[in-house]
């Protein structure tokens, strides 16, 4: 059976055995929803839509349009979110309260602000939503907010235009007077025969006259633009009592409460039926495998909403593999030739499918090859995540299924591919994806390993043991094994079963690579009364 397969009959029987728990959750949901719905006061919600264009068309306000930015020529075309906040601000709502004849105290304004929501639908379209004790009051409030904001905006724009027009007229008048005062100075300069001064004064007079005309034109344009203020802004969809909605809806809330209670009941029943203790600490991993934790990674723990283990960064996988390989080379953890520095075979496997075990096997093989030993990495997890993408298109293990036994070893050596470091060779999973080839492929590994030339070290990455095949023949091809355990994903019983199976097949577990250890986990990760399997050979 594949991992994650649900046995529906057993699940249904489990739910029936806990029917009272499910019914209790449903009743609790119905009662809670009923109390909540009946305790709420009835309120009505109304919405109005308005469109806000430029406060004044830029083309109608003279030179102001030349320096305009995103806020318009008058600086009043604010961003949509800003205008939405202004419409819902207590300052504007104070005018709404006054217009509707409501009490003008702070509490009334704050209460109205708490039920008013203004959303910028587009850059210039807004949705004003507010609540009221009756449908008519909610409609009046929504329309008043939109209308008052538009009116205040238009009033401010007209006042600003009028002020600017008066300033432009004043500039024009001043420039005209200064231009006239230069006439006598020009005549005096001409009378003295000072033509250079006279020419300079004439140029100055021309500039003042031009400035006066421009200021007069600007003032006229601004006064003309007063009639167009607010032309692009209007209340396009007023709120009406027909579109107002009321809440709470008691029947709907009770129905939702019953559904939530049913879901909660199913969840608690399944959790209670299928909850199996997961490995959460280093000591739990050591106890399940009767082996020490030789490398651990903190963080990256699988959360309950995740279906699979999180993938570690490549640098962290490499560090874990190197640390595990180094731990196996120590005297206290060296029961086999591979760990002691000589040729041997090692199996790297996990109880549950994880994207990290293949990378750890590759890192351990790389560490062994860096020590100067010719190392073969066999990727026997046919259906697993490719650890070396550049080898996915090459023949490999499954392609040897149809090869005669007499030539299989020779053919296998021809399929070895250079690895990521010197002295490292890789046997890819293969291109034959038939079910028979994938099932038989792992059983060919013992023969391939046995026919290798002397001096080779072998690292085999096997498939996850839960719901998968191929572990037993792989275990028969190696001297020892290393388990990759994921905190929160691997069950303690599954890891213990896998450890027993490997021990029976002649591949005892030397250590555990733990992924997802908590930072506050201070356990040692060493089994009680732990002793190495064999006496350790001297270190090289």
C-alpha positions as CSV (number, residue, x, y, z in Angstrom):
1,X,0.0,0.0,0.0
2,X,1.3,3.4,-1.0
3,X,2.1,6.0,1.7
4,X,-0.8,8.1,2.7
5,X,-3.4,5.6,1.4
6,X,-6.6,5.8,3.4
7,X,-8.4,2.6,4.3
8,X,-12.0,3.9,4.1
9,X,-13.6,0.9,5.8
10,X,-11.4,1.1,8.8
11,X,-11.8,4.9,9.0
12,X,-15.6,4.5,8.9
13,X,-15.5,1.9,11.7
14,X,-13.3,4.2,13.7
15,X,-15.8,7.1,13.3
16,X,-18.7,4.9,14.3
17,X,-17.0,3.7,17.4
18,X,-16.7,7.4,18.4
19,X,-20.1,8.5,17.3
20,X,-20.9,10.1,20.7
21,X,-17.9,12.3,20.4
22,X,-19.0,13.5,17.0
23,X,-22.6,14.0,18.1
24,X,-21.4,15.9,21.2
25,X,-19.3,18.3,19.0
26,X,-22.3,18.9,16.7
27,X,-24.5,19.7,19.7
28,X,-21.8,22.0,21.1
29,X,-21.5,23.8,17.7
30,X,-25.3,24.2,17.5
31,X,-25.6,25.6,21.0
32,X,-22.6,27.9,20.6
33,X,-23.9,29.3,17.3
34,X,-27.4,29.7,18.8
35,X,-26.2,31.6,21.8
36,X,-24.0,33.8,19.6
37,X,-26.7,34.6,17.1
38,X,-29.4,35.3,19.6
39,X,-27.2,37.5,21.7
40,X,-26.3,39.8,18.9
41,X,-28.3,43.0,18.2
42,X,-29.9,43.3,14.8
43,X,-28.0,45.7,12.6
44,X,-28.5,46.8,9.0
45,X,-25.7,47.4,6.5
46,X,-25.9,49.8,3.5
47,X,-23.4,50.7,0.8
48,X,-23.0,53.5,-1.6
49,X,-20.5,54.0,-4.5
50,X,-18.9,57.2,-5.6
51,X,-16.4,58.2,-8.3
52,X,-13.9,61.0,-7.6
53,X,-12.2,62.7,-10.5
54,X,-9.6,65.5,-10.5
55,X,-10.5,68.4,-8.3
56,X,-10.1,70.7,-11.4
57,X,-9.0,69.8,-14.9
58,X,-5.3,70.7,-15.2
59,X,-5.7,72.3,-18.6
60,X,-7.9,75.0,-17.2
61,X,-5.7,76.4,-14.5
62,X,-2.9,78.1,-16.4
63,X,0.7,77.5,-15.4
64,X,-0.3,75.4,-12.3
65,X,-0.6,72.4,-14.6
66,X,3.1,72.6,-15.5
67,X,4.3,71.8,-12.0
68,X,1.6,69.3,-11.2
69,X,2.4,65.9,-9.7
70,X,0.3,62.9,-8.8
71,X,-1.8,65.0,-6.4
72,X,-3.1,67.3,-9.2
73,X,-2.6,71.0,-9.9
74,X,-4.2,72.0,-6.6
75,X,-2.6,69.2,-4.5
76,X,-6.0,67.7,-3.7
77,X,-6.0,64.5,-5.8
78,X,-4.6,62.3,-3.1
79,X,-3.9,58.5,-3.5
80,X,-7.0,56.3,-3.3
81,X,-6.2,54.8,0.0
82,X,-5.6,58.2,1.6
83,X,-8.9,59.5,0.4
84,X,-10.6,56.4,1.7
85,X,-9.1,57.0,5.1
86,X,-10.2,60.6,5.0
87,X,-13.8,59.6,4.3
88,X,-13.8,57.2,7.4
89,X,-12.0,59.7,9.6
90,X,-13.7,61.2,12.7
91,X,-13.3,64.7,11.3
92,X,-15.6,64.0,8.4
93,X,-17.9,61.8,10.4
94,X,-18.4,64.7,12.8
95,X,-20.0,66.7,9.9
96,X,-22.1,63.6,9.0
97,X,-23.4,63.3,12.6
98,X,-24.3,67.0,12.6
99,X,-26.1,66.8,9.3
100,X,-28.2,63.7,10.4
101,X,-29.2,65.3,13.7
102,X,-27.4,62.8,15.8
103,X,-25.7,63.7,19.1
104,X,-22.4,65.4,18.4
105,X,-20.5,64.0,21.3
106,X,-17.3,62.0,20.9
107,X,-18.9,58.6,21.7
108,X,-21.4,58.9,18.8
109,X,-18.6,59.8,16.4
110,X,-16.4,56.9,17.6
111,X,-19.4,54.5,17.4
112,X,-20.1,55.6,13.8
113,X,-16.4,55.3,12.9
114,X,-16.3,51.7,14.3
115,X,-19.0,50.6,11.9
116,X,-17.9,52.6,8.8
117,X,-15.7,51.0,6.2
118,X,-14.5,52.8,3.0
119,X,-12.7,50.7,0.3
120,X,-10.9,52.0,-2.7
121,X,-12.2,49.7,-5.5
122,X,-10.1,51.3,-8.2
123,X,-7.9,54.5,-8.4
124,X,-11.0,56.7,-8.4
125,X,-14.0,54.5,-7.4
126,X,-14.9,54.0,-3.7
127,X,-17.3,51.8,-1.8
128,X,-18.7,53.3,1.4
129,X,-20.3,50.8,3.8
130,X,-21.8,51.5,7.2
131,X,-24.2,50.0,9.7
132,X,-27.3,51.3,11.4
133,X,-30.1,50.2,13.7
134,X,-32.6,50.4,10.9
135,X,-32.3,50.0,7.1
136,X,-33.2,53.7,6.5
137,X,-30.6,55.0,9.0
138,X,-27.9,52.9,7.5
139,X,-28.9,54.2,4.0
140,X,-28.8,57.8,5.2
141,X,-25.4,57.4,6.8
142,X,-23.8,55.8,3.8
143,X,-25.2,58.5,1.4
144,X,-24.3,61.3,3.8
145,X,-20.7,60.2,4.1
146,X,-20.3,60.3,0.3
147,X,-22.2,63.5,-0.3
148,X,-20.4,65.5,2.5
149,X,-17.0,64.4,1.4
150,X,-17.7,65.5,-2.2
151,X,-19.2,68.8,-1.0
152,X,-16.2,69.5,1.3
153,X,-13.8,68.6,-1.5
154,X,-15.5,70.9,-4.0
155,X,-15.7,73.8,-1.4
156,X,-12.1,73.6,-0.6
157,X,-11.1,73.4,-4.3
158,X,-13.2,76.6,-5.1
159,X,-11.7,78.4,-2.1
160,X,-8.2,77.5,-3.2
161,X,-8.9,78.5,-6.8
162,X,-10.3,81.9,-5.8
163,X,-7.4,82.6,-3.6
164,X,-4.9,81.7,-6.3
165,X,-6.9,83.9,-8.8
166,X,-6.7,86.8,-6.4
167,X,-3.0,86.4,-6.0
168,X,-2.5,86.3,-9.8
169,X,-4.6,89.5,-10.2
170,X,-2.5,91.2,-7.6
171,X,0.7,90.1,-9.4
172,X,-0.7,91.5,-12.7
173,X,-1.6,94.8,-11.1
174,X,1.8,95.1,-9.5
175,X,3.6,94.4,-12.7
176,X,1.5,96.9,-14.6
177,X,2.3,99.6,-12.1
178,X,6.0,98.9,-12.2
179,X,5.9,98.9,-16.0
180,X,4.3,102.4,-16.1
181,X,6.8,103.8,-13.6
182,X,9.6,102.9,-16.0
183,X,8.3,105.3,-18.7
184,X,9.6,108.4,-17.0
185,X,13.0,106.8,-16.3
186,X,13.3,105.9,-20.0
187,X,12.5,109.5,-21.1
188,X,15.1,110.8,-18.7
189,X,17.8,108.4,-20.0
190,X,17.0,109.4,-23.6
191,X,17.2,113.1,-22.6
192,X,20.7,112.5,-21.2
193,X,21.7,110.6,-24.3
194,X,22.3,107.5,-22.3
195,X,21.0,105.0,-24.9
196,X,22.4,101.9,-23.1
197,X,20.4,102.6,-19.9
198,X,17.3,103.4,-22.0
199,X,17.6,100.1,-23.8
200,X,17.9,98.2,-20.5
201,X,14.9,99.9,-19.1
202,X,12.9,99.2,-22.2
203,X,13.7,95.5,-21.9
204,X,12.7,95.5,-18.2
205,X,9.4,97.2,-19.1
206,X,8.7,94.6,-21.8
207,X,9.3,91.8,-19.2
208,X,7.0,93.4,-16.7
209,X,4.3,93.8,-19.3
210,X,4.6,90.2,-20.3
211,X,4.4,89.1,-16.6
212,X,1.4,91.3,-16.1
213,X,-0.4,89.7,-19.1
214,X,0.5,86.2,-18.1
215,X,-0.7,86.8,-14.5
216,X,-4.0,88.2,-15.8
217,X,-4.5,85.2,-18.1
218,X,-3.8,82.8,-15.2
219,X,-6.4,84.7,-13.1
220,X,-8.9,84.5,-15.8
221,X,-8.3,80.8,-16.3
222,X,-8.7,80.1,-12.6
223,X,-11.9,82.0,-12.4
224,X,-13.2,80.2,-15.4
225,X,-12.2,76.8,-13.9
226,X,-14.4,77.5,-10.8
227,X,-17.4,76.4,-12.9
228,X,-15.8,72.9,-13.5
229,X,-14.8,72.1,-9.9
230,X,-16.2,68.7,-9.0
231,X,-17.5,67.9,-12.5
232,X,-15.8,64.5,-12.5
233,X,-16.9,63.5,-9.0
234,X,-20.3,62.2,-8.2
235,X,-22.3,59.7,-6.2
236,X,-22.9,57.1,-8.9
237,X,-24.8,54.4,-6.8
238,X,-26.6,55.8,-3.8
239,X,-27.5,53.4,-1.0
240,X,-31.2,52.3,-0.9
241,X,-33.3,50.4,1.6
242,X,-33.8,47.7,-1.1
243,X,-30.1,46.8,-1.2
244,X,-29.5,47.1,2.6
245,X,-28.9,43.8,4.4
246,X,-29.5,42.8,8.0
247,X,-27.4,40.6,10.4
248,X,-27.2,38.3,12.2
249,X,-29.1,35.6,10.2
250,X,-30.0,33.2,13.0
251,X,-30.8,30.2,10.8
252,X,-27.6,30.6,8.8
253,X,-25.4,31.0,11.9
254,X,-26.9,27.9,13.5
255,X,-26.3,25.9,10.3
256,X,-22.7,27.0,10.2
257,X,-22.3,26.1,13.8
258,X,-23.6,22.6,13.2
259,X,-21.2,22.1,10.2
260,X,-18.3,23.3,12.2
261,X,-19.2,21.0,15.0
262,X,-19.4,18.1,12.6
263,X,-16.0,18.9,11.2
264,X,-14.5,19.3,14.7
265,X,-16.0,15.9,15.7
266,X,-14.5,14.2,12.6
267,X,-11.2,15.8,13.3
268,X,-11.0,14.8,16.9
269,X,-12.2,11.3,16.2
270,X,-9.6,10.7,13.5
271,X,-6.9,12.3,15.7
272,X,-7.9,10.1,18.6
273,X,-8.0,7.0,16.4
274,X,-4.9,7.4,14.3
275,X,-2.6,9.4,16.6
276,X,0.7,7.5,16.9
277,X,3.6,8.9,18.9
278,X,6.0,10.7,16.6
279,X,9.7,11.1,17.2
280,X,10.2,14.6,18.6
281,X,13.5,14.5,20.5
282,X,17.0,13.0,20.1
283,X,16.4,10.5,22.9
284,X,13.3,9.2,21.2
285,X,15.2,8.6,18.0
286,X,18.1,6.9,19.8
287,X,15.6,4.7,21.8
288,X,13.7,3.6,18.6
289,X,16.9,2.7,16.8
290,X,19.1,1.6,19.7
291,X,21.8,3.8,18.1
292,X,23.2,7.3,18.8
293,X,22.2,10.4,16.9
294,X,25.4,11.2,15.0
295,X,24.2,14.3,13.3
296,X,21.3,16.6,13.9
297,X,19.8,19.7,12.2
298,X,17.8,22.2,14.2
299,X,14.6,23.7,12.8
300,X,12.9,22.6,9.6
301,X,10.4,20.6,11.6
302,X,7.4,19.3,9.8
303,X,4.3,21.1,11.0
304,X,0.9,19.4,11.4
305,X,-0.5,21.1,8.3
306,X,2.3,19.9,6.1
307,X,1.9,16.6,4.3
308,X,5.6,16.0,3.7
309,X,8.9,16.9,5.3
310,X,10.4,20.3,4.4
311,X,13.4,20.2,2.1
312,X,16.7,21.4,3.7
313,X,19.0,23.8,2.0
314,X,21.8,22.1,0.0
315,X,24.6,23.5,2.3
316,X,22.8,22.1,5.4
317,X,22.4,18.6,3.7
318,X,26.1,18.6,2.8
319,X,27.0,19.6,6.4
320,X,24.9,16.8,7.9
321,X,26.4,14.2,5.5
322,X,29.9,15.3,6.3
323,X,29.2,15.3,10.0
324,X,27.7,11.8,9.9
325,X,30.6,10.5,7.9
326,X,33.0,12.0,10.3
327,X,31.2,10.5,13.3
328,X,31.4,7.0,11.7
329,X,35.1,7.4,11.4
330,X,35.5,7.8,15.2
331,X,36.7,4.9,17.2
332,X,33.6,4.6,19.3
333,X,31.3,4.3,16.3
334,X,33.5,2.1,14.0
335,X,32.2,-1.5,14.0
336,X,32.7,-2.0,10.2
337,X,35.4,-1.5,7.6
338,X,33.6,1.5,6.0
339,X,33.5,3.4,9.2
340,X,37.1,2.6,10.0
341,X,38.4,4.0,6.8
342,X,38.7,0.9,4.6
343,X,36.4,-0.3,1.8
344,X,32.9,-1.4,2.8
345,X,29.2,-0.8,2.0
346,X,26.7,1.5,3.8
347,X,23.0,1.9,3.4
348,X,21.3,5.2,4.0
349,X,17.5,4.9,4.4
350,X,14.6,6.6,6.0
351,X,11.3,5.3,7.5
352,X,9.1,7.8,5.7
353,X,9.6,9.5,2.3
354,X,11.7,12.6,2.6
355,X,13.5,14.7,0.1
356,X,16.6,15.0,2.3
357,X,17.8,11.3,2.6
358,X,19.2,11.2,-0.9
359,X,21.2,14.4,-0.4
360,X,22.6,13.0,2.8
361,X,23.7,9.8,1.1
362,X,25.4,11.9,-1.6
363,X,27.2,14.0,1.0
364,X,28.4,10.9,2.9
365,X,29.7,9.4,-0.4
366,X,31.4,12.7,-1.2
367,X,33.1,12.8,2.2
368,X,34.3,9.2,1.7
369,X,35.6,10.0,-1.8
370,X,37.5,13.0,-0.6
371,X,39.5,10.8,1.7
372,X,41.0,9.2,-1.4
373,X,38.8,6.0,-1.6
374,X,37.0,5.1,-4.8
375,X,33.4,5.3,-3.8
376,X,30.2,4.1,-5.6
377,X,26.9,5.8,-4.9
378,X,23.9,3.6,-5.8
379,X,20.7,5.5,-6.1
380,X,18.3,2.6,-5.4
381,X,15.3,4.8,-4.5
382,X,13.8,4.4,-8.0
383,X,10.7,6.7,-7.3
384,X,12.5,9.2,-5.1
385,X,13.4,12.8,-5.7
386,X,16.4,13.0,-8.1
387,X,19.5,14.1,-6.2
388,X,21.6,14.6,-9.3
389,X,19.4,16.1,-12.0
390,X,22.1,15.8,-14.6
391,X,22.0,12.0,-14.3
392,X,18.2,11.6,-14.8
393,X,18.6,11.0,-18.5
394,X,21.1,8.2,-18.2
395,X,20.6,4.4,-18.0
396,X,21.0,2.9,-14.6
397,X,19.8,0.2,-12.2
398,X,16.4,-0.5,-13.7
399,X,17.9,-1.0,-17.1
400,X,19.9,-4.0,-15.8
401,X,16.8,-6.0,-15.1
402,X,16.7,-7.6,-18.6
403,X,20.5,-8.0,-18.7
404,X,21.8,-11.7,-18.4
405,X,23.4,-12.5,-15.1
406,X,26.7,-13.4,-16.8
407,X,27.2,-9.9,-18.2
408,X,25.2,-7.8,-15.7
409,X,28.3,-6.8,-13.6
410,X,30.2,-5.7,-16.7
411,X,27.2,-3.8,-18.0
412,X,26.7,-2.2,-14.6
413,X,30.2,-0.9,-14.5
414,X,29.7,0.7,-17.9
415,X,26.7,2.6,-16.4
416,X,28.7,4.2,-13.6
417,X,28.7,8.0,-14.1
418,X,31.3,10.4,-12.6
419,X,30.0,12.0,-9.4
420,X,30.4,15.5,-8.0
421,X,33.9,15.0,-6.7
422,X,37.0,13.0,-7.7
423,X,36.9,9.2,-7.0
424,X,33.1,9.3,-6.8
425,X,31.0,7.3,-9.2
426,X,27.2,7.1,-9.4
427,X,24.8,4.4,-10.5
428,X,21.6,6.2,-11.5
429,X,18.1,4.8,-10.9
430,X,17.7,4.2,-14.7
431,X,15.3,5.0,-17.5
432,X,13.1,1.8,-17.3
433,X,10.0,2.9,-15.3
434,X,8.0,-0.3,-15.8
435,X,6.5,-1.6,-12.5
436,X,8.4,-4.9,-12.8
437,X,11.7,-3.2,-13.4
438,X,11.2,-0.8,-10.5
439,X,10.3,-3.7,-8.2
440,X,13.2,-6.0,-9.3
441,X,15.9,-3.3,-9.6
442,X,16.9,-3.1,-5.9
443,X,17.4,-6.9,-5.8
444,X,20.2,-6.6,-8.3
445,X,22.3,-4.4,-6.0
446,X,23.9,-7.2,-4.0
447,X,25.2,-8.9,-7.1
448,X,26.6,-5.6,-8.5
449,X,28.3,-4.8,-5.2
450,X,29.8,-8.3,-4.9
451,X,31.3,-8.1,-8.4
452,X,33.0,-4.7,-7.8
453,X,36.8,-4.7,-7.9
454,X,38.6,-4.8,-4.5
455,X,39.0,-1.4,-2.8
456,X,35.6,0.1,-3.6
457,X,33.5,1.7,-0.9
458,X,29.8,1.7,-1.5
459,X,27.0,4.0,-0.3
460,X,23.5,2.9,-1.2
461,X,20.5,5.2,-0.9
462,X,17.4,3.1,-0.4
463,X,13.7,3.9,-0.6
464,X,11.6,4.7,2.4
465,X,10.6,1.6,4.2
466,X,6.9,2.4,5.0
467,X,4.7,1.1,2.3
468,X,7.7,0.5,-0.1
469,X,9.7,-2.6,-1.2
470,X,13.3,-3.2,-1.7
471,X,14.9,-2.7,1.7
472,X,15.7,-6.4,2.4
473,X,17.8,-7.0,-0.7
474,X,19.6,-3.7,-0.2
475,X,20.4,-4.6,3.4
476,X,21.9,-7.9,2.3
477,X,24.4,-6.0,0.1
478,X,25.8,-3.7,2.9
479,X,27.8,-4.0,6.1
480,X,25.8,-1.4,8.1
481,X,23.2,1.3,7.7
482,X,22.4,4.9,8.8
483,X,18.8,6.1,9.3
484,X,17.5,9.5,8.4
485,X,14.8,10.5,10.8
486,X,12.5,13.5,10.4
487,X,11.0,15.0,13.6
488,X,7.2,15.1,13.4
489,X,7.0,12.9,10.4
490,X,8.5,9.5,11.4
491,X,6.6,7.4,13.9
492,X,8.6,5.8,16.6
493,X,7.1,2.4,15.9
494,X,7.9,2.6,12.2
495,X,11.5,3.5,13.0
496,X,11.7,0.6,15.5
497,X,10.4,-1.8,12.9
498,X,12.8,-0.7,10.3
499,X,15.7,-1.0,12.8
500,X,14.7,-4.6,13.6
501,X,14.4,-5.4,9.9
502,X,17.8,-4.0,9.1
503,X,19.4,-5.8,12.1
504,X,17.8,-9.1,11.0
505,X,19.1,-8.6,7.4
506,X,22.6,-8.1,8.6
507,X,22.8,-4.3,8.2
508,X,22.8,-3.0,11.8
509,X,22.1,0.7,12.3
510,X,25.3,2.6,13.2
511,X,23.7,5.9,13.9
512,X,20.8,8.4,13.2
513,X,20.8,11.6,11.2
514,X,18.0,13.6,12.9
515,X,16.3,16.5,10.9
516,X,14.1,19.0,12.6
517,X,15.4,18.9,16.2
518,X,14.0,21.6,18.4
519,X,16.4,24.2,19.7
520,X,15.3,23.6,23.2
521,X,15.9,19.9,23.0
522,X,18.8,19.2,25.4
523,X,18.7,15.4,25.3
524,X,21.9,13.6,24.4
525,X,20.6,11.2,21.7
526,X,22.5,8.2,23.1
527,X,20.6,5.0,24.0
528,X,20.7,3.8,27.6
529,X,23.7,1.5,28.2
530,X,24.9,1.9,24.6
531,X,27.8,-0.2,23.4
532,X,29.3,-0.3,19.9
533,X,28.4,-3.4,17.9
534,X,32.0,-4.6,17.5
535,X,35.4,-3.5,18.7
536,X,36.8,-0.6,16.7
537,X,39.8,-0.9,14.4
538,X,42.5,1.6,14.7
539,X,42.0,5.0,13.1
540,X,43.9,6.0,10.0
